[in-house]
């Protein structure tokens, strides 16, 4: 039977008559604006906090040996005591909250306005401590918590259910944090939703774009790392580019595996000490991060964006040990249990890989090929760590205005992700599974890391330190 063409006037009349549907759409887009504003506020808060830390490091460098471990311990104590769902990146929490196995009652332990506010304060505290953490992962949980709150105002049976709101909110966080709306849309499909329902994908994309526009309205239509000059590359650049991708894939896979194993808990004495005395462990991790920061001349403190900008501009003086030191500092920061992401540190580690390879292979042509290899390293290492290659190469492309490198970034991210899959499970999926299993076993919120058992108190930290 021949299908009838859509009746434009009838469809238009039906749309106009459905006032409640338009109200729902207005509510969702209004919350998208609010989510974008929350991410913008968190960005300013985090950057201001890190500026204060840098001032402390400049005035009294050795003071960070006291400041960083003490503040890290305080952050972890507050997180475990009052806001256990705010620990870590925030992306695994959103992925777990989207899972249909998680009940509505349990979902509030993963995303809520209360956790949004806590994540903002504690995440900024991590930057104030100078820890190697980023704000982009936390922005996902922050925006998802805001968007999820819109559900109370929507009609029963609305197309924008909990799943759709969380996908829109999480992706809006990426769009606003990176000033990259396209990356937010791809992140929604690749990492959060895996698929998008046709009945609400238009509104989801609209919410992501609106949140991204809020970020642009405050930060300007500027790329995160500026624009890079990409010379006409010959086949001579193929070998160093391949080396960057392979190293990034192997290191990223091992880094992801190390993070997952550490957070899950290993049968070693450090993990046992962490389970028994989490606040003391956090202080020790903070002290180690402070020492690494001093050894690196301050390069490993914070997210690492300034070092990447210097590398791209050709003004970087970081040592050849930067990649190793930044990786260890990021691992210890994450292992400590503070709220903080790994997106930005991963970009800086990948940029360091590209910078080092350019120094080795470039010779007299180093200045010309270095920006391209740095960008390739960022996309490859982030893809290997997160195993989200599409999101990774699009984020980097939008951050450097690198449309001329689309094919190179795409190929590098894909290959690095394939290499990492041979070494490690997808990081965020593994961590979200741990949270889902913990919620299934208990009606209480997961601890700082959901599979970490808490031993009976037997001296040491005060009882209030127990989560």
Secondary structure as a PSIPRED ss2 file (coil, helix, strand):
# PSIPRED VFORMAT (PSIPRED V4.0)

   1 X C   1.000  0.000  0.000
   2 X C   1.000  0.000  0.000
   3 X C   1.000  0.000  0.000
   4 X C   1.000  0.000  0.000
   5 X C   1.000  0.000  0.000
   6 X C   1.000  0.000  0.000
   7 X C   1.000  0.000  0.000
   8 X H   0.000  1.000  0.000
   9 X H   0.000  1.000  0.000
  10 X H   0.000  1.000  0.000
  11 X H   0.000  1.000  0.000
  12 X H   0.000  1.000  0.000
  13 X H   0.000  1.000  0.000
  14 X H   0.000  1.000  0.000
  15 X H   0.000  1.000  0.000
  16 X H   0.000  1.000  0.000
  17 X H   0.000  1.000  0.000
  18 X C   1.000  0.000  0.000
  19 X H   0.000  1.000  0.000
  20 X H   0.000  1.000  0.000
  21 X H   0.000  1.000  0.000
  22 X H   0.000  1.000  0.000
  23 X H   0.000  1.000  0.000
  24 X H   0.000  1.000  0.000
  25 X H   0.000  1.000  0.000
  26 X H   0.000  1.000  0.000
  27 X H   0.000  1.000  0.000
  28 X H   0.000  1.000  0.000
  29 X H   0.000  1.000  0.000
  30 X H   0.000  1.000  0.000
  31 X H   0.000  1.000  0.000
  32 X H   0.000  1.000  0.000
  33 X H   0.000  1.000  0.000
  34 X H   0.000  1.000  0.000
  35 X H   0.000  1.000  0.000
  36 X H   0.000  1.000  0.000
  37 X H   0.000  1.000  0.000
  38 X H   0.000  1.000  0.000
  39 X H   0.000  1.000  0.000
  40 X H   0.000  1.000  0.000
  41 X H   0.000  1.000  0.000
  42 X H   0.000  1.000  0.000
  43 X H   0.000  1.000  0.000
  44 X H   0.000  1.000  0.000
  45 X H   0.000  1.000  0.000
  46 X H   0.000  1.000  0.000
  47 X H   0.000  1.000  0.000
  48 X H   0.000  1.000  0.000
  49 X H   0.000  1.000  0.000
  50 X H   0.000  1.000  0.000
  51 X H   0.000  1.000  0.000
  52 X H   0.000  1.000  0.000
  53 X H   0.000  1.000  0.000
  54 X H   0.000  1.000  0.000
  55 X H   0.000  1.000  0.000
  56 X H   0.000  1.000  0.000
  57 X H   0.000  1.000  0.000
  58 X H   0.000  1.000  0.000
  59 X H   0.000  1.000  0.000
  60 X C   1.000  0.000  0.000
  61 X H   0.000  1.000  0.000
  62 X H   0.000  1.000  0.000
  63 X H   0.000  1.000  0.000
  64 X H   0.000  1.000  0.000
  65 X H   0.000  1.000  0.000
  66 X H   0.000  1.000  0.000
  67 X H   0.000  1.000  0.000
  68 X H   0.000  1.000  0.000
  69 X H   0.000  1.000  0.000
  70 X H   0.000  1.000  0.000
  71 X H   0.000  1.000  0.000
  72 X H   0.000  1.000  0.000
  73 X H   0.000  1.000  0.000
  74 X H   0.000  1.000  0.000
  75 X H   0.000  1.000  0.000
  76 X H   0.000  1.000  0.000
  77 X H   0.000  1.000  0.000
  78 X H   0.000  1.000  0.000
  79 X H   0.000  1.000  0.000
  80 X H   0.000  1.000  0.000
  81 X H   0.000  1.000  0.000
  82 X H   0.000  1.000  0.000
  83 X C   1.000  0.000  0.000
  84 X H   0.000  1.000  0.000
  85 X H   0.000  1.000  0.000
  86 X H   0.000  1.000  0.000
  87 X C   1.000  0.000  0.000
  88 X E   0.000  0.000  1.000
  89 X C   1.000  0.000  0.000
  90 X C   1.000  0.000  0.000
  91 X H   0.000  1.000  0.000
  92 X H   0.000  1.000  0.000
  93 X H   0.000  1.000  0.000
  94 X H   0.000  1.000  0.000
  95 X H   0.000  1.000  0.000
  96 X H   0.000  1.000  0.000
  97 X H   0.000  1.000  0.000
  98 X H   0.000  1.000  0.000
  99 X C   1.000  0.000  0.000
 100 X C   1.000  0.000  0.000
 101 X C   1.000  0.000  0.000
 102 X C   1.000  0.000  0.000
 103 X C   1.000  0.000  0.000
 104 X H   0.000  1.000  0.000
 105 X H   0.000  1.000  0.000
 106 X H   0.000  1.000  0.000
 107 X H   0.000  1.000  0.000
 108 X C   1.000  0.000  0.000
 109 X C   1.000  0.000  0.000
 110 X C   1.000  0.000  0.000
 111 X C   1.000  0.000  0.000
 112 X C   1.000  0.000  0.000
 113 X H   0.000  1.000  0.000
 114 X H   0.000  1.000  0.000
 115 X H   0.000  1.000  0.000
 116 X H   0.000  1.000  0.000
 117 X H   0.000  1.000  0.000
 118 X H   0.000  1.000  0.000
 119 X H   0.000  1.000  0.000
 120 X H   0.000  1.000  0.000
 121 X H   0.000  1.000  0.000
 122 X H   0.000  1.000  0.000
 123 X H   0.000  1.000  0.000
 124 X H   0.000  1.000  0.000
 125 X H   0.000  1.000  0.000
 126 X H   0.000  1.000  0.000
 127 X H   0.000  1.000  0.000
 128 X H   0.000  1.000  0.000
 129 X C   1.000  0.000  0.000
 130 X C   1.000  0.000  0.000
 131 X C   1.000  0.000  0.000
 132 X C   1.000  0.000  0.000
 133 X C   1.000  0.000  0.000
 134 X E   0.000  0.000  1.000
 135 X C   1.000  0.000  0.000
 136 X H   0.000  1.000  0.000
 137 X H   0.000  1.000  0.000
 138 X H   0.000  1.000  0.000
 139 X H   0.000  1.000  0.000
 140 X H   0.000  1.000  0.000
 141 X H   0.000  1.000  0.000
 142 X H   0.000  1.000  0.000
 143 X H   0.000  1.000  0.000
 144 X H   0.000  1.000  0.000
 145 X H   0.000  1.000  0.000
 146 X H   0.000  1.000  0.000
 147 X H   0.000  1.000  0.000
 148 X H   0.000  1.000  0.000
 149 X H   0.000  1.000  0.000
 150 X H   0.000  1.000  0.000
 151 X H   0.000  1.000  0.000
 152 X H   0.000  1.000  0.000
 153 X H   0.000  1.000  0.000
 154 X C   1.000  0.000  0.000
 155 X C   1.000  0.000  0.000
 156 X C   1.000  0.000  0.000
 157 X C   1.000  0.000  0.000
 158 X C   1.000  0.000  0.000
 159 X C   1.000  0.000  0.000
 160 X C   1.000  0.000  0.000
 161 X C   1.000  0.000  0.000
 162 X H   0.000  1.000  0.000
 163 X H   0.000  1.000  0.000
 164 X H   0.000  1.000  0.000
 165 X H   0.000  1.000  0.000
 166 X H   0.000  1.000  0.000
 167 X H   0.000  1.000  0.000
 168 X H   0.000  1.000  0.000
 169 X H   0.000  1.000  0.000
 170 X H   0.000  1.000  0.000
 171 X H   0.000  1.000  0.000
 172 X H   0.000  1.000  0.000
 173 X H   0.000  1.000  0.000
 174 X H   0.000  1.000  0.000
 175 X H   0.000  1.000  0.000
 176 X H   0.000  1.000  0.000
 177 X H   0.000  1.000  0.000
 178 X H   0.000  1.000  0.000
 179 X C   1.000  0.000  0.000
 180 X C   1.000  0.000  0.000
 181 X H   0.000  1.000  0.000
 182 X H   0.000  1.000  0.000
 183 X H   0.000  1.000  0.000
 184 X H   0.000  1.000  0.000
 185 X H   0.000  1.000  0.000
 186 X H   0.000  1.000  0.000
 187 X H   0.000  1.000  0.000
 188 X H   0.000  1.000  0.000
 189 X H   0.000  1.000  0.000
 190 X H   0.000  1.000  0.000
 191 X H   0.000  1.000  0.000
 192 X H   0.000  1.000  0.000
 193 X H   0.000  1.000  0.000
 194 X C   1.000  0.000  0.000
 195 X C   1.000  0.000  0.000
 196 X C   1.000  0.000  0.000
 197 X C   1.000  0.000  0.000
 198 X C   1.000  0.000  0.000
 199 X C   1.000  0.000  0.000
 200 X C   1.000  0.000  0.000
 201 X H   0.000  1.000  0.000
 202 X H   0.000  1.000  0.000
 203 X H   0.000  1.000  0.000
 204 X H   0.000  1.000  0.000
 205 X H   0.000  1.000  0.000
 206 X H   0.000  1.000  0.000
 207 X H   0.000  1.000  0.000
 208 X H   0.000  1.000  0.000
 209 X H   0.000  1.000  0.000
 210 X H   0.000  1.000  0.000
 211 X H   0.000  1.000  0.000
 212 X H   0.000  1.000  0.000
 213 X H   0.000  1.000  0.000
 214 X H   0.000  1.000  0.000
 215 X H   0.000  1.000  0.000
 216 X H   0.000  1.000  0.000
 217 X H   0.000  1.000  0.000
 218 X H   0.000  1.000  0.000
 219 X H   0.000  1.000  0.000
 220 X C   1.000  0.000  0.000
 221 X C   1.000  0.000  0.000
 222 X C   1.000  0.000  0.000
 223 X C   1.000  0.000  0.000
 224 X C   1.000  0.000  0.000
 225 X C   1.000  0.000  0.000
 226 X C   1.000  0.000  0.000
 227 X C   1.000  0.000  0.000
 228 X C   1.000  0.000  0.000
 229 X C   1.000  0.000  0.000
 230 X C   1.000  0.000  0.000
 231 X C   1.000  0.000  0.000
 232 X C   1.000  0.000  0.000
 233 X C   1.000  0.000  0.000
 234 X C   1.000  0.000  0.000
 235 X C   1.000  0.000  0.000
 236 X H   0.000  1.000  0.000
 237 X H   0.000  1.000  0.000
 238 X H   0.000  1.000  0.000
 239 X H   0.000  1.000  0.000
 240 X H   0.000  1.000  0.000
 241 X H   0.000  1.000  0.000
 242 X H   0.000  1.000  0.000
 243 X H   0.000  1.000  0.000
 244 X H   0.000  1.000  0.000
 245 X H   0.000  1.000  0.000
 246 X H   0.000  1.000  0.000
 247 X H   0.000  1.000  0.000
 248 X H   0.000  1.000  0.000
 249 X H   0.000  1.000  0.000
 250 X H   0.000  1.000  0.000
 251 X H   0.000  1.000  0.000
 252 X H   0.000  1.000  0.000
 253 X H   0.000  1.000  0.000
 254 X H   0.000  1.000  0.000
 255 X H   0.000  1.000  0.000
 256 X H   0.000  1.000  0.000
 257 X H   0.000  1.000  0.000
 258 X H   0.000  1.000  0.000
 259 X H   0.000  1.000  0.000
 260 X H   0.000  1.000  0.000
 261 X H   0.000  1.000  0.000
 262 X H   0.000  1.000  0.000
 263 X H   0.000  1.000  0.000
 264 X H   0.000  1.000  0.000
 265 X C   1.000  0.000  0.000
 266 X C   1.000  0.000  0.000
 267 X C   1.000  0.000  0.000
 268 X C   1.000  0.000  0.000
 269 X H   0.000  1.000  0.000
 270 X H   0.000  1.000  0.000
 271 X H   0.000  1.000  0.000
 272 X H   0.000  1.000  0.000
 273 X H   0.000  1.000  0.000
 274 X H   0.000  1.000  0.000
 275 X H   0.000  1.000  0.000
 276 X H   0.000  1.000  0.000
 277 X C   1.000  0.000  0.000
 278 X H   0.000  1.000  0.000
 279 X H   0.000  1.000  0.000
 280 X H   0.000  1.000  0.000
 281 X H   0.000  1.000  0.000
 282 X H   0.000  1.000  0.000
 283 X H   0.000  1.000  0.000
 284 X H   0.000  1.000  0.000
 285 X H   0.000  1.000  0.000
 286 X H   0.000  1.000  0.000
 287 X H   0.000  1.000  0.000
 288 X H   0.000  1.000  0.000
 289 X H   0.000  1.000  0.000
 290 X H   0.000  1.000  0.000
 291 X H   0.000  1.000  0.000
 292 X H   0.000  1.000  0.000
 293 X H   0.000  1.000  0.000
 294 X H   0.000  1.000  0.000
 295 X H   0.000  1.000  0.000
 296 X C   1.000  0.000  0.000
 297 X C   1.000  0.000  0.000
 298 X C   1.000  0.000  0.000
 299 X C   1.000  0.000  0.000
 300 X C   1.000  0.000  0.000
 301 X C   1.000  0.000  0.000
 302 X C   1.000  0.000  0.000
 303 X C   1.000  0.000  0.000
 304 X C   1.000  0.000  0.000
 305 X H   0.000  1.000  0.000
 306 X H   0.000  1.000  0.000
 307 X H   0.000  1.000  0.000
 308 X H   0.000  1.000  0.000
 309 X H   0.000  1.000  0.000
 310 X H   0.000  1.000  0.000
 311 X H   0.000  1.000  0.000
 312 X H   0.000  1.000  0.000
 313 X H   0.000  1.000  0.000
 314 X C   1.000  0.000  0.000
 315 X C   1.000  0.000  0.000
 316 X C   1.000  0.000  0.000
 317 X C   1.000  0.000  0.000
 318 X C   1.000  0.000  0.000
 319 X C   1.000  0.000  0.000
 320 X C   1.000  0.000  0.000
 321 X C   1.000  0.000  0.000
 322 X H   0.000  1.000  0.000
 323 X H   0.000  1.000  0.000
 324 X H   0.000  1.000  0.000
 325 X H   0.000  1.000  0.000
 326 X H   0.000  1.000  0.000
 327 X H   0.000  1.000  0.000
 328 X H   0.000  1.000  0.000
 329 X H   0.000  1.000  0.000
 330 X H   0.000  1.000  0.000
 331 X H   0.000  1.000  0.000
 332 X H   0.000  1.000  0.000
 333 X H   0.000  1.000  0.000
 334 X H   0.000  1.000  0.000
 335 X H   0.000  1.000  0.000
 336 X H   0.000  1.000  0.000
 337 X C   1.000  0.000  0.000
 338 X C   1.000  0.000  0.000
 339 X E   0.000  0.000  1.000
 340 X C   1.000  0.000  0.000
 341 X E   0.000  0.000  1.000
 342 X C   1.000  0.000  0.000
 343 X H   0.000  1.000  0.000
 344 X H   0.000  1.000  0.000
 345 X H   0.000  1.000  0.000
 346 X H   0.000  1.000  0.000
 347 X H   0.000  1.000  0.000
 348 X H   0.000  1.000  0.000
 349 X H   0.000  1.000  0.000
 350 X H   0.000  1.000  0.000
 351 X H   0.000  1.000  0.000
 352 X H   0.000  1.000  0.000
 353 X H   0.000  1.000  0.000
 354 X H   0.000  1.000  0.000
 355 X H   0.000  1.000  0.000
 356 X H   0.000  1.000  0.000
 357 X H   0.000  1.000  0.000
 358 X H   0.000  1.000  0.000
 359 X H   0.000  1.000  0.000
 360 X H   0.000  1.000  0.000
 361 X H   0.000  1.000  0.000
 362 X C   1.000  0.000  0.000
 363 X H   0.000  1.000  0.000
 364 X H   0.000  1.000  0.000
 365 X H   0.000  1.000  0.000
 366 X H   0.000  1.000  0.000
 367 X H   0.000  1.000  0.000
 368 X H   0.000  1.000  0.000
 369 X H   0.000  1.000  0.000
 370 X H   0.000  1.000  0.000
 371 X H   0.000  1.000  0.000
 372 X H   0.000  1.000  0.000
 373 X H   0.000  1.000  0.000
 374 X H   0.000  1.000  0.000
 375 X H   0.000  1.000  0.000
 376 X H   0.000  1.000  0.000
 377 X H   0.000  1.000  0.000
 378 X H   0.000  1.000  0.000
 379 X H   0.000  1.000  0.000
 380 X H   0.000  1.000  0.000
 381 X H   0.000  1.000  0.000
 382 X H   0.000  1.000  0.000
 383 X H   0.000  1.000  0.000
 384 X H   0.000  1.000  0.000
 385 X H   0.000  1.000  0.000
 386 X H   0.000  1.000  0.000
 387 X C   1.000  0.000  0.000
 388 X C   1.000  0.000  0.000
 389 X H   0.000  1.000  0.000
 390 X H   0.000  1.000  0.000
 391 X H   0.000  1.000  0.000
 392 X H   0.000  1.000  0.000
 393 X H   0.000  1.000  0.000
 394 X H   0.000  1.000  0.000
 395 X H   0.000  1.000  0.000
 396 X H   0.000  1.000  0.000
 397 X H   0.000  1.000  0.000
 398 X H   0.000  1.000  0.000
 399 X H   0.000  1.000  0.000
 400 X H   0.000  1.000  0.000
 401 X C   1.000  0.000  0.000
 402 X C   1.000  0.000  0.000
 403 X H   0.000  1.000  0.000
 404 X H   0.000  1.000  0.000
 405 X H   0.000  1.000  0.000
 406 X H   0.000  1.000  0.000
 407 X H   0.000  1.000  0.000
 408 X H   0.000  1.000  0.000
 409 X H   0.000  1.000  0.000
 410 X H   0.000  1.000  0.000
 411 X H   0.000  1.000  0.000
 412 X H   0.000  1.000  0.000
 413 X H   0.000  1.000  0.000
 414 X H   0.000  1.000  0.000
 415 X H   0.000  1.000  0.000
 416 X H   0.000  1.000  0.000
 417 X H   0.000  1.000  0.000
 418 X H   0.000  1.000  0.000
 419 X H   0.000  1.000  0.000
 420 X H   0.000  1.000  0.000
 421 X H   0.000  1.000  0.000
 422 X C   1.000  0.000  0.000
 423 X C   1.000  0.000  0.000
 424 X C   1.000  0.000  0.000
 425 X C   1.000  0.000  0.000
 426 X C   1.000  0.000  0.000
 427 X H   0.000  1.000  0.000
 428 X H   0.000  1.000  0.000
 429 X H   0.000  1.000  0.000
 430 X H   0.000  1.000  0.000
 431 X H   0.000  1.000  0.000
 432 X H   0.000  1.000  0.000
 433 X H   0.000  1.000  0.000
 434 X H   0.000  1.000  0.000
 435 X H   0.000  1.000  0.000
 436 X H   0.000  1.000  0.000
 437 X H   0.000  1.000  0.000
 438 X H   0.000  1.000  0.000
 439 X H   0.000  1.000  0.000
 440 X H   0.000  1.000  0.000
 441 X H   0.000  1.000  0.000
 442 X C   1.000  0.000  0.000
 443 X C   1.000  0.000  0.000
 444 X C   1.000  0.000  0.000
 445 X C   1.000  0.000  0.000
 446 X C   1.000  0.000  0.000
 447 X C   1.000  0.000  0.000
 448 X C   1.000  0.000  0.000
 449 X C   1.000  0.000  0.000
 450 X C   1.000  0.000  0.000
 451 X C   1.000  0.000  0.000
 452 X C   1.000  0.000  0.000
 453 X C   1.000  0.000  0.000
 454 X C   1.000  0.000  0.000
 455 X C   1.000  0.000  0.000
 456 X C   1.000  0.000  0.000
 457 X C   1.000  0.000  0.000
 458 X C   1.000  0.000  0.000
 459 X C   1.000  0.000  0.000
 460 X C   1.000  0.000  0.000
 461 X C   1.000  0.000  0.000
 462 X C   1.000  0.000  0.000
 463 X H   0.000  1.000  0.000
 464 X H   0.000  1.000  0.000
 465 X H   0.000  1.000  0.000
 466 X C   1.000  0.000  0.000
 467 X C   1.000  0.000  0.000
